[in-house]
Amino acid sequence: MKDAPGTRDYDWWLIAILAAICALGVIEIYSATHASNLAGMHIKQIKWLLFGFAIMFVLSRVDYHLILDQALILYIVCLAALAAVLVLGGARFGAKRWIHFLGQDFQVSELAKLIIIIVLARFFAEVRSDELDLRDLLKAGMLVGVPLALILKQPDLGTALVLVPMLAVGAFLAGLKWQHAGIFTLAGVLLVGAVFYPPVSKHILKAYQRERITSFLHPEEDAKGSGYQLLQSKIAVGSGGFWGKGFGNGSQNQLGYIPVRYSDFIMSAWAEEQGFKGVLLALGLYMALLLRLVQNAQRAKDRAGMFLVMGVAAALGFHVLVNVAMVIGAMPVTGIPLPLMSYGGSATLFVFMAIGLVMNVRLRRFVN
Amino acid sequence: MSYSFHSDNRLPQTRLAVVSYIIVGMIGLLLLGFWKLQVIDSDKYGQMAEQNRVRSIPIIAPRGRMLDRDGRVLVDNRPSFSVLLLRDDPKLVEQYLPVISDGLGISVDDLHDQLQSTRNLPKFQPIVIKPEASSADLDFIESHRADIPVLEMLSVSRRRYIPDGFLGHATGYVGEASEQQIEASNGKLRPGDVVGKSGLERQYNDILMGTDGMRRVIVNSVGKEVDHLSQQDPIPGKQVTLTIDLDLQTVAEQSLGARPGAVVALDPRTGEVLAMVSRPTPDPNDFAVRIPKEEWRKLNEDPLHPLLNRAIQAQLAPGSVFKIVTATAMLEDHSIPESFTTYCPGYGTFYGRQFKCWVYWSKKGPTSHGAASLHDAILKSCDVFFYTVGMKLGIDRLSFYGDKLGLGHKTGIDLPSEESGLMPSEQWVERVFHRKWYAGETISVAIGQGAITTTPVQLARLIGGIASGGVFKQPHMLKDAQNVAEEKFPLSEHTVERVTDGMYGVINEPGGTGGQLKLTGIEFSGKSGTAQVIGYDTRNRLGKQKKFEDNAWFVGYAPKRNPEIVVAVLVQESGQHGGEAAGPVVRDVVKAYYDKKNRKTQGTVTTADHGSTPASDAAVVAPVVAIKPEGLSAVQTHAAEGKPDPQ
């Protein structure tokens, strides 16, 4: 069958929202770095974005069914790559996350997220009943569990955690019974509780992770550690007020009080300089992006397409939630970047590849 | 087209809708979080951002100088640098400690100790790691400005005093404000501020200190200055002109020499302190930076008490100087006829006990005074006469007059920590010892022995006041003092004439205890005192020991009536009589006063008011000190309550 969707079939609204969010990111990266030795970083980010848009279009042209067909091979490649990074990868900041490929350092776990979305979509699409029974859920859990364990081993708690909402949203849409959903939610709450409860957490978390949680709970005890980071971020956000201090005028941002102000804490810098009105704009755009994804899922041709789109939505939604909650001091520092706004090659490419999959599903909604 | 996997097109629309609600809810919650920070708590975080950003760096105001009455500099400042350590980033500090230790010659352990002891102070507040930087230190910091980001220099000015403790007890010294002082200052003082710790430095700290300026700068997150906002210039402390006369002070210092004791010279007409010496004394220059603990301990434990300003704090038996009080009481009271005489065989027996006259122990000449009138008794300081008068007057009368003449009270001199001495009375023994007064005690008190104690400044005020007819001016050291307190205890002309005749005789008549002190052309008068530290009998039993030697007093003045200068001198444990040990010091100062006065009157034309201000015509730098009268009276009242600084 001929498969030649026209340009009008692209989700131009989605692309517009995407471009708007990227623009905010570039503006803030420029503001945060132009006066420092990192000047010019926004240019690099623009290059990544352009590259990202290109990849998105390329990925949208390949029928997602073909991609889903290769799920098993992709899964094996994913596990191999994750294993390889543990053995061969270069360590930075005490964690092995990067692998050198084509002259660039890539964060393999970003690719892993994408592959898990595909693998889960394939798996849930093949569940034939309207209700997801526990055996299928257990299988899905194991599919996610192995790469999750490998990513945790790097260690990269943040990225590992992203796999959880992908599984959760997939299972929910695949017909997880409400009572099971309730039980898992409860279990999740208990696990989070355990993480925050030192006698238990010392068995399951690394020292630096426990430290982050302690400093999140008691920022004042750790005035220069990650508690300091959260505090400085809150100061930046709060001092921005409703109207913001103006572009390039955020003292917390410009004087370097905000930690990694161009990346994980870019929302903090944005909130300081643009105020609540700017936050309203940024979060409004993210909400529009996520709702637009859900809408695309609702109009998908089949369940496989829906699961793909919703996997992407789950991953992006979780990123936004955890990152922004961290910026306002409502969550500990996890090292999860804000999609499309934070500076970073691998993370940006992941988002565009994911959106490429969404576009792919959309282009084929009327095709039979 | 078929694929290898099954997929149908029935989509869970309800559950997808639930997911969109969750998304909207999630964004809503995040917005709520921003609303709380950016709208509700915006002011709080705005202030915190400002505190992050703006740092205030003090510019130390130089302390005011102290000048003598003729405008000559007594206390000055010299420039100096302190080395500061910026502690914002503990890791960075830790990293540079070895380099700093090498460069400044401070051991790493010492630096750690300093960091440890200041760990409770705010992180952004730099600490002084070397208060007095040498030029080598400055070179080191200057040349490493770029690569050691945690060092900073602070320009400060340090006090410079005349060396060797010259006037040291009066000027006092400065030091870093103690925690108590900071608390008591209502936020005016910050840790590390230099304040007066004793003497005039403490008394007039508010005037001398000035107000530190402030430089407001913007700093980045590692504490580096990136911009300069504003500068508030420091207001230097005000200069004060003292009543001290450098010439007299020099003579007094030299004449007393290294002997433990004190000199106080007053102008009884005004209460101005012309000279004040107390020995031994530390050199306040040694305290200008920081007193090493060991040094401080040694000073405190020194049996000679070098930190005691003997001029206002030594509380000792006045010995025969007190006979002037007994004599005044006798003449004013009229219960004893003026023609009263006693016969002194070298001792007298009162209440069944034998009291020796000092002359009994005399090594040369007669060991008795024979028959003595009041005049003779003052001249020769006959104990037997005053024993008898004391017995007849009783302790009530003695203590009434002693009290009225200022004994047992602080003089109110504008120095902190003045002592009041003690004028014993029946009430006093009842209050303190819960017993009755023994009549025998009156005999000792009548000649200035027993429980009675006085300070040198009290005796100078007392003798000067009696010779001025019972007018007592509050001793003070600030030249421009306003509203100087004055106490009056009017004495009859007859009493004053008789008593001053006696004191004139002490020096100028044959047989006087100060006969060797005569100054030609000057009506130099006075009274000697030789106070026992322990009884003569006991001392003979214990053998000769320095610490049991007599204290020598001499209070002299001139002219005989309405004196211009009165000088009280104490020489401790000299083993000599008052007239021998202390008298010459008084004479030297009085002579220096008249020498200077005569030089002025001969050498100048504008002598219209030379009597009251002997140095007003001196061509010196005009000591313009704008001290508001109300401010001054405030400090003066404070003086009486000044507590010793516990440092």
Interface residues (C-beta under 8 A of the other chain):
Chain A: M1 H65 L68 D69 R122 A125 E126 R128 D130 V169 F172 L173 G175 A223 K224 Q232 K234 I235 A236 V237 G238 S239 G240 G241 F242 S251 Q252 L255 G256 Y257 A271 G275 F276 V279 L280 L283 G284 Y286 M287 L290 L291 V294 A297 Q298 A300 K301 D302 R303 A304 M306 M310 A313 G317 V320 L321 V324 A325 I328 G329 A330
Chain B: M1 Y3 S4 F5 H6 S7 D8 N9 R10 L11 P12 Q13 R15 L16 V18 V19 S20 I23 V24 M26 I27 L30 L31 G33 F34 W35 K36 L37 Q38 V39 D41 S42 K44 Y45 G46 M48 A49 E50 N52 R53 D89 P90 K91 K123 I218 V219 N220 S221 V222 V226
